[in-house]
Amino acid sequence: AVVREETNAGGIVSLRHFRSTDWGITHSSAEIFTASDDRYPVCAYSNETGTDSIYIAVERGISLTEHEIRLIATSETPLTNYTIRYITDAAPGTMYERPSITIQQRHFSLPQRILVTCTKNNRAVYHYSNDGGAVWTIDANLGSPLQQVDYTFCSSDSLAAGDKDFIAAFVDLNGDSITVRHGDLGNMGTMQ
């Protein structure tokens, strides 16, 4: 698990990566200090070998009017070492918020396929990589460009279900409607 640590006054401290190997009876942890305003950390496990086992998607506050999505890669064993992969880069006035991440579990020798969903100025979008996060396609519409949404969610199937390995969903701004899409990276299928 990964959590954001703050002071009692709401000041940024760091992210903290926890790991338990005995179902939560004990755990180890490490502070991931990025010196940035990283919010809503969500993580996914990659079966790649090496130091990129855990990918953490965060909403990074650049300014009051600009938030971006970053990917922090770190070891499965909690360590202070990490690398940052930049997914989005936009002008002030662009608010990427509340990311969700999934990594399709495939044989470790195959490139990892990553899906990150989020809101962009209250619209549902997704970003994806077919090569473990080295190159990203950003801002694919998850919903209608006119539909305002509250938050998104995504998941993937490791069974190679043909052309429908990923699922993404979003909740509209009123909270009374959920839209689901089931497809593949770059073609998330029709809205259901």
C-alpha positions, 0 to 999 in steps of 0.5 A: 500500500502507498499513502500520502503523509501530511503534517497536522496542518495539512503540509506535505511530508512524503509518500510512504510505501508499506509492505506486509508478507504476513497478511498485515500482522507486521509490515516494513515501510519506506518514505518516498520523498519527492519534494512535490505535492503528490496527491491521491497515490494509487499503486499497481504491481508489475511482474517486471524484475528489478527496481520497477516492481511497484508503479504509483500514479499520483496527481501532482500539484504544479500550481493552484491551477495546474495538476499533472499525472506522474508515475513513480516506479519503485521496488517491491521491497520498500526502499527510498529509491524511485524514478519518476515517469512523466505522463502528462504535461499541460499549461496552467488551467489544466487539472488532471485529477484522481488517477487510477492505474492498472498493469496487465499481468503478463509474462515478465519478458513481455513489455508491461501494458499500463492504463491510467485513467483520471479526470482532466478538467472534470472530463474522463480521459485515459493514458496508456503505455504498451512498453512499460511506461517509456512512451505514453499516449495521453488524453484519449477520451474515456467519456463524452468530451461534454460529460462532466465526471467525478472520478474514474477507475480501471482494471485489467485481465491477465488472461489475454481476453482477445481485444478486451483486456482492459476495463475502465469506468467513470462516475458522473458529477452527480454521482448517480450514473456509472459508465463502463468501457471494456476494450483494449489500449487505444480502443476502449470499446463503446460506452455501456 
